[in-house]
Amino acid sequence: MSQVLIQQYLNQLQDLRKVSGTHRESVVREAFKDLLKGWARSHDLVFIPEYEIETRAKDRRYVDGALLYELRMPFGYWEAKDEKDDLDAEIEFKFRRGYPPALTCLPLSRLTSPSGLGVE
């Protein structure tokens, strides 16, 4: 992943936390959403927020975001989680509700440094 994109993410995250005074998922996920959009563009993918999926039971669910190829074929899904969330329980809950197995749930607290983004 581009060092520039990561630094932009970290700067935006710091600004959001400083100005909002909170670490809530609904606030800090905006910075990660921008990071995903930038990465997607560099790989000819499109980021779609609040992407609708249909379960096998024909129920509608909405993931926080999806990366799609231009032909509307999903590359991957994203679901943000708070640092206070039990990640294993959240994943199990989402799967029971029919979310796709390729869903990636990321606790945003782990994404506040380059090492949390897989960059050393």
C-alpha positions in Angstrom: 0.0 0.0 0.0 1.2 3.5 -0.8 3.1 5.3 2.0 1.4 8.5 0.8 -2.1 7.0 1.3 -1.2 5.6 4.7 0.2 9.0 5.9 -2.9 10.8 4.6 -5.1 8.3 6.5 -3.1 8.7 9.7 -3.2 12.5 9.4 -7.0 12.5 8.8 -7.6 10.1 11.6 -5.6 12.3 14.0 -7.6 15.4 12.9 -10.9 13.6 13.2 -10.1 12.4 16.7 -8.8 15.8 17.8 -11.7 17.8 16.5 -14.5 15.3 17.4 -13.0 14.3 20.8 -14.1 10.7 20.2 -12.8 7.3 18.8 -16.2 6.0 17.9 -16.4 3.9 14.8 -18.9 6.2 13.1 -16.4 9.0 13.2 -13.0 7.4 12.6 -14.3 5.1 9.8 -14.5 8.1 7.5 -10.7 8.2 7.4 -10.4 4.5 6.6 -13.1 4.9 4.0 -10.9 7.5 2.2 -7.9 5.1 2.4 -9.9 2.3 0.8 -11.1 4.7 -1.9 -7.5 5.7 -2.7 -6.3 2.1 -2.8 -9.2 1.0 -4.9 -8.5 3.7 -7.5 -4.9 2.5 -7.8 -6.2 -1.0 -8.6 -9.0 -0.1 -11.0 -11.7 -0.8 -8.4 -14.6 1.3 -7.2 -15.4 1.8 -3.5 -19.2 1.7 -2.8 -20.3 2.8 0.7 -23.2 1.1 2.4 -23.3 -1.6 -0.3 -26.4 -3.7 -0.4 -26.1 -7.5 -0.5 -28.8 -10.1 -0.7 -28.6 -13.1 1.6 -29.5 -16.7 0.6 -32.8 -16.1 2.4 -33.4 -13.1 0.2 -33.0 -10.6 3.1 -31.2 -7.4 2.4 -28.0 -6.4 4.3 -25.7 -3.5 4.0 -22.0 -3.7 4.5 -20.1 -0.5 5.4 -18.4 -0.7 2.0 -17.5 -2.8 -0.9 -14.7 -2.8 -3.5 -16.1 -3.6 -7.0 -14.6 -4.1 -10.4 -16.2 -1.9 -13.0 -18.4 -4.8 -14.1 -20.1 -4.7 -10.6 -18.3 -7.9 -9.5 -17.2 -7.7 -5.9 -13.6 -7.8 -5.0 -14.2 -7.6 -1.3 -16.4 -6.2 1.5 -15.6 -4.1 4.5 -17.3 -3.8 7.8 -15.9 -1.4 10.4 -15.8 -2.3 14.1 -15.1 -0.4 17.2 -12.1 -1.1 19.5 -14.7 -2.1 22.2 -16.3 -4.7 20.0 -15.6 -8.4 20.4 -14.4 -9.1 16.9 -15.0 -12.9 16.9 -18.5 -12.4 18.2 -19.2 -9.7 15.6 -18.0 -11.8 12.8 -20.0 -14.8 13.9 -23.1 -12.6 14.3 -22.7 -11.1 10.7 -22.3 -14.6 9.2 -25.4 -15.9 11.0 -27.3 -12.9 9.5 -26.2 -13.9 6.0 -23.3 -11.6 5.3 -20.8 -12.9 2.8 -18.0 -15.1 4.0 -15.5 -12.8 2.4 -16.5 -10.0 4.7 -13.6 -8.3 6.4 -14.3 -6.8 9.8 -11.6 -4.4 10.9 -11.3 -3.0 14.4 -10.3 0.6 13.6 -8.1 0.8 16.7 -5.6 -1.5 15.0 -5.4 0.8 12.1 -3.9 3.8 13.8 -0.3 3.2 13.0 1.7 2.1 9.9 2.3 -1.3 11.6 -1.5 -1.8 12.0 -1.8 -1.3 8.3 0.8 -4.0 7.6 3.6 -1.5 6.9 6.8 -1.8 8.9 
